[in-house]
Amino acid sequence: MPPGKKRVIEIREIHNDAGFRACWKLQREIWGPQFTDLVPASILMVAAKTGGLVLGAFDGPKMVGFVCGFAGWKDSQKIHWSDMLAVKKPYRNQDIGLKLKLRQRQILKRRGVEEIYWTFDPLESKNAYFNFAKLGVVSREYAPNLYGQTHSPLHQGRETDRLLAVWKITDSHSKGGRTPSSGVCLQERNLINHCLLSKEAYLLPKAPNLDLKGEPLFLEIPSTLLELGLNPRRSRSYSIAIRQWLCHVRTACLCYFKKGYQIRHFIQASVNERKGSFYVFEKK
């Protein structure tokens, strides 16, 4: 491709065996053959045949990303479970994931689907920002160790806690490009966890305050793993810190969800003369 020329990425629905196999190969390329949760081509075919949806992102003939999901019901309501979204590394930070999700929304809304569900790691701030700020999801359910402890290098042996994202695709704010953090001002007295920096400027987890009232409330998570001063290859220090963070986030979410709160936003804001990343809890 000539320098400076912008890639034209096309989003297409996948219907054939070659496309399903390309999705499977892309999973292996991104997460490696040791990843235990690869979705086989046969299951992708079943999903597409039974009301689900498989979409590919293409740079010319080459697939560079995809999203897949399954049809479902919640009581009498038609829903969709979005199981996997993947984009090749050289193509990330180009809004390809967003384009896949918006096309997913467009097609499923036309089919009469009102809500799309998926789960994500509560400590992954990049995913949290994408889900809340880019798509406008809400979350009111926390699932401790949802997938169990696996041998997947993606999970690195830790418990697989997940937040459940609910994307109400009939709402006007689900069209994408919305910045839900606008107008949300962090109030220090409403901080669920007052995190501190170590002498080395590493962010330290603090036990959550479970007695706060009012709204909004703010729960801090690390902006990146670098903020913890940890190297995932140093498994002992990494796993101890992550377990501490996961324990505090789990406790806070379970407590405030039970009290009727939900997470509606994810913001970057200043607190105690430093920048932080925060889930924003509000009443339903």
C-alpha positions as CSV (number, residue, x, y, z in Angstrom):
1,M,0.0,0.0,0.0
2,P,1.4,3.4,-0.9
3,P,2.5,5.6,2.0
4,G,-0.2,7.9,3.4
5,K,-3.0,6.0,1.6
6,K,-5.8,5.3,4.0
7,R,-7.1,1.7,4.1
8,V,-10.7,1.1,3.1
9,I,-12.1,-1.5,5.5
10,E,-15.2,-3.3,4.3
11,I,-17.6,-5.0,6.8
12,R,-19.3,-8.1,5.3
13,E,-21.6,-10.7,6.7
14,I,-20.1,-14.2,6.6
15,H,-22.2,-17.0,5.1
16,N,-19.8,-19.6,3.8
17,D,-17.3,-22.2,5.0
18,A,-14.3,-20.2,3.7
19,G,-15.3,-17.2,5.7
20,F,-15.9,-19.2,8.9
21,R,-12.5,-20.9,8.5
22,A,-10.9,-17.5,8.1
23,C,-12.4,-16.4,11.4
24,W,-11.0,-19.5,13.1
25,K,-7.5,-18.9,11.6
26,L,-7.7,-15.3,12.8
27,Q,-8.4,-16.4,16.3
28,R,-5.3,-18.7,16.3
29,E,-3.2,-15.9,14.9
30,I,-4.3,-13.3,17.5
31,W,-4.4,-15.5,20.6
32,G,-2.2,-18.4,19.7
33,P,-2.9,-22.2,19.3
34,Q,-2.8,-22.6,23.1
35,F,-5.9,-20.4,23.6
36,T,-8.6,-22.8,24.8
37,D,-11.7,-20.9,23.8
38,L,-11.3,-20.8,20.0
39,V,-14.7,-20.9,18.3
40,P,-14.5,-23.6,15.6
41,A,-15.8,-22.9,12.0
42,S,-18.6,-25.4,12.5
43,I,-20.0,-23.5,15.5
44,L,-19.7,-20.2,13.6
45,M,-21.7,-21.8,10.8
46,V,-24.4,-23.0,13.2
47,A,-24.6,-19.5,14.7
48,A,-25.1,-17.9,11.3
49,K,-27.8,-20.6,10.4
50,T,-29.8,-20.2,13.5
51,G,-30.4,-16.4,13.8
52,G,-26.9,-15.4,15.0
53,L,-24.5,-13.2,13.1
54,V,-20.9,-13.5,11.9
55,L,-19.3,-10.3,10.4
56,G,-15.8,-9.9,9.0
57,A,-13.7,-6.8,8.5
58,F,-11.7,-6.9,5.2
59,D,-8.8,-5.0,3.9
60,G,-9.2,-6.0,0.2
61,P,-9.5,-9.9,0.2
62,K,-7.8,-10.2,3.6
63,M,-9.9,-10.6,6.8
64,V,-8.4,-8.4,9.5
65,G,-11.1,-8.7,12.1
66,F,-14.5,-10.3,12.9
67,V,-17.3,-10.4,15.4
68,C,-19.6,-13.3,16.1
69,G,-22.6,-14.0,18.2
70,F,-25.7,-16.2,18.9
71,A,-29.4,-15.7,18.9
72,G,-31.3,-16.0,22.2
73,W,-34.3,-15.2,24.2
74,K,-34.8,-13.5,27.6
75,D,-38.3,-14.2,28.7
76,S,-40.3,-13.1,25.6
77,Q,-37.6,-10.7,24.3
78,K,-35.4,-11.5,21.4
79,I,-31.7,-10.9,22.3
80,H,-28.3,-11.5,20.9
81,W,-25.2,-12.8,22.7
82,S,-22.0,-11.3,21.2
83,D,-19.5,-13.9,21.9
84,M,-16.2,-12.7,20.4
85,L,-14.7,-9.6,18.8
86,A,-11.1,-9.7,17.4
87,V,-8.9,-7.4,15.3
88,K,-5.4,-8.1,14.0
89,K,-2.8,-6.1,15.9
90,P,-1.5,-4.0,13.0
91,Y,-5.1,-2.8,12.4
92,R,-6.0,-1.9,16.0
93,N,-6.8,1.7,17.1
94,Q,-8.4,2.4,13.7
95,D,-12.0,2.0,14.9
96,I,-12.4,-1.3,13.1
97,G,-13.9,-2.9,16.3
98,L,-16.4,0.0,16.5
99,K,-17.3,-0.4,12.8
100,L,-18.0,-4.1,13.4
101,K,-20.2,-3.4,16.4
102,L,-22.2,-0.7,14.7
103,R,-22.8,-3.0,11.7
104,Q,-23.8,-5.7,14.2
105,R,-26.2,-3.2,15.8
106,Q,-27.7,-2.2,12.4
107,I,-28.4,-5.7,11.2
108,L,-29.7,-7.1,14.5
109,K,-32.0,-4.0,15.1
110,R,-33.5,-4.7,11.6
111,R,-34.2,-8.3,12.8
112,G,-36.1,-7.1,15.8
113,V,-33.4,-7.5,18.4
114,E,-33.6,-5.0,21.3
115,E,-30.6,-5.9,23.4
116,I,-27.1,-7.3,22.8
117,Y,-25.2,-8.9,25.7
118,W,-21.5,-9.8,26.2
119,T,-19.0,-10.0,29.1
120,F,-15.6,-8.3,29.6
121,D,-12.8,-8.3,32.2
122,P,-13.5,-5.6,34.8
123,L,-9.8,-4.7,35.1
124,E,-9.4,-4.1,31.4
125,S,-9.7,-0.3,31.1
126,K,-9.4,-0.2,27.4
127,N,-12.4,-2.5,26.9
128,A,-14.3,-0.6,29.6
129,Y,-13.8,2.7,27.7
130,F,-14.8,1.1,24.4
131,N,-18.0,-0.4,25.9
132,F,-19.2,2.5,27.9
133,A,-17.9,5.6,26.1
134,K,-18.0,4.4,22.5
135,L,-21.0,2.1,22.6
136,G,-23.1,3.3,25.5
137,V,-23.6,0.0,27.3
138,V,-24.8,-0.4,30.9
139,S,-23.8,-3.0,33.4
140,R,-25.7,-4.2,36.5
141,E,-24.4,-7.7,36.8
142,Y,-21.0,-9.0,38.0
143,A,-20.1,-12.7,37.5
144,P,-17.3,-14.0,39.8
145,N,-15.0,-16.5,38.0
146,L,-17.6,-16.9,35.2
147,Y,-15.5,-19.2,33.0
148,G,-13.5,-20.9,35.8
149,Q,-9.7,-20.9,36.0
150,T,-8.3,-21.9,32.7
151,H,-4.9,-22.7,31.3
152,S,-5.3,-20.0,28.6
153,P,-2.4,-17.6,28.4
154,L,-5.0,-14.8,28.0
155,H,-6.2,-15.4,31.6
156,Q,-2.7,-16.2,33.0
157,G,-4.2,-18.5,35.7
158,R,-6.4,-15.9,37.5
159,E,-10.1,-16.1,38.1
160,T,-12.2,-15.0,35.2
161,D,-14.5,-12.4,36.8
162,R,-16.6,-10.6,34.3
163,L,-19.0,-7.6,34.0
164,L,-22.0,-8.2,31.9
165,A,-22.5,-5.5,29.2
166,V,-26.1,-4.8,28.1
167,W,-26.3,-2.8,24.9
168,K,-29.8,-1.4,24.4
169,I,-29.7,-1.0,20.6
170,T,-33.0,0.7,20.3
171,D,-31.8,3.6,22.4
172,S,-30.6,6.7,20.6
173,H,-27.2,6.8,22.5
174,S,-26.3,3.3,21.2
175,K,-25.4,4.6,17.8
176,G,-21.8,5.0,18.8
177,G,-19.5,8.0,19.0
178,R,-21.3,9.2,22.2
179,T,-19.1,10.4,25.1
180,P,-21.0,9.5,28.2
181,S,-18.5,11.0,30.5
182,S,-19.5,14.5,29.4
183,G,-21.2,16.3,32.4
184,V,-19.9,13.6,34.9
185,C,-17.8,15.4,37.5
186,L,-15.7,13.2,39.9
187,Q,-16.5,14.0,43.5
188,E,-13.9,12.8,45.9
189,R,-16.4,12.2,48.7
190,N,-18.1,9.7,46.4
191,L,-15.0,7.6,45.8
192,I,-15.6,4.0,46.5
193,N,-11.9,3.3,46.8
194,H,-9.3,5.9,47.7
195,C,-6.3,4.4,45.8
196,L,-2.8,5.6,46.6
197,L,0.5,5.8,44.8
198,S,3.5,3.9,46.2
199,K,6.9,5.6,46.6
200,E,7.7,4.2,43.2
201,A,4.5,5.8,41.8
202,Y,2.7,2.5,41.4
203,L,-1.1,2.5,41.9
204,L,-2.0,0.5,45.0
205,P,-5.5,-1.1,45.5
206,K,-7.5,0.0,48.5
207,A,-10.4,-1.8,50.2
208,P,-13.8,-0.3,49.0
209,N,-16.1,1.7,51.1
210,L,-19.4,-0.2,51.0
211,D,-21.5,2.4,52.9
212,L,-21.7,5.2,50.4
213,K,-25.1,6.7,49.4
214,G,-26.2,9.1,46.7
215,E,-24.9,9.2,43.2
216,P,-22.8,9.1,41.1
217,L,-20.3,6.9,42.8
218,F,-16.8,6.2,41.4
219,L,-14.7,3.0,41.5
220,E,-11.1,3.3,40.3
221,I,-9.3,0.6,38.3
222,P,-5.7,0.7,36.9
223,S,-5.5,2.5,33.6
224,T,-2.9,0.0,32.4
225,L,-0.9,-2.8,34.0
226,L,2.2,-0.5,33.6
227,E,0.5,1.7,36.3
228,L,1.0,-1.2,38.7
229,G,4.7,-1.4,38.0
230,L,4.3,-5.1,37.1
231,N,5.6,-7.4,34.5
232,P,3.2,-10.2,33.7
233,R,6.2,-12.5,33.2
234,R,7.1,-12.1,36.9
235,S,4.1,-14.2,37.8
236,R,4.2,-14.1,41.6
237,S,4.1,-10.3,42.1
238,Y,1.7,-9.9,39.1
239,S,-0.7,-12.5,40.3
240,I,-0.8,-11.2,43.9
241,A,-1.5,-7.6,42.8
242,I,-4.1,-8.7,40.3
243,R,-5.9,-10.9,42.9
244,Q,-6.0,-7.9,45.3
245,W,-7.5,-5.6,42.6
246,L,-10.0,-8.3,41.5
247,C,-11.1,-8.9,45.1
248,H,-11.8,-5.2,45.8
249,V,-13.5,-4.6,42.5
250,R,-15.6,-7.8,42.9
251,T,-16.7,-6.7,46.4
252,A,-17.6,-3.2,45.4
253,C,-19.6,-4.3,42.3
254,L,-21.5,-7.0,44.0
255,C,-22.4,-4.7,46.9
256,Y,-23.5,-1.7,44.9
257,F,-25.4,-3.7,42.2
258,K,-27.3,-5.3,45.1
259,K,-28.2,-1.8,46.3
260,G,-29.7,-0.9,42.9
261,Y,-26.8,0.8,41.2
262,Q,-25.6,0.2,37.7
263,I,-22.5,1.2,35.8
264,R,-23.4,3.7,33.1
265,H,-20.1,5.4,32.3
266,F,-16.4,5.0,32.4
267,I,-14.3,8.1,32.7
268,Q,-10.7,9.4,33.0
269,A,-10.6,12.1,35.6
270,S,-8.2,13.9,38.0
271,V,-8.1,13.0,41.7
272,N,-5.4,14.0,44.3
273,E,-3.3,15.7,41.5
274,R,-3.2,12.6,39.4
275,K,-5.2,11.0,36.6
276,G,-7.2,7.9,37.1
277,S,-9.8,5.6,35.4
278,F,-13.2,5.2,37.0
279,Y,-16.4,3.2,36.7
280,V,-19.4,5.5,37.4
281,F,-22.2,4.0,39.3
282,E,-25.7,5.5,39.2
283,K,-29.2,4.4,40.3
284,K,-31.4,2.6,37.7
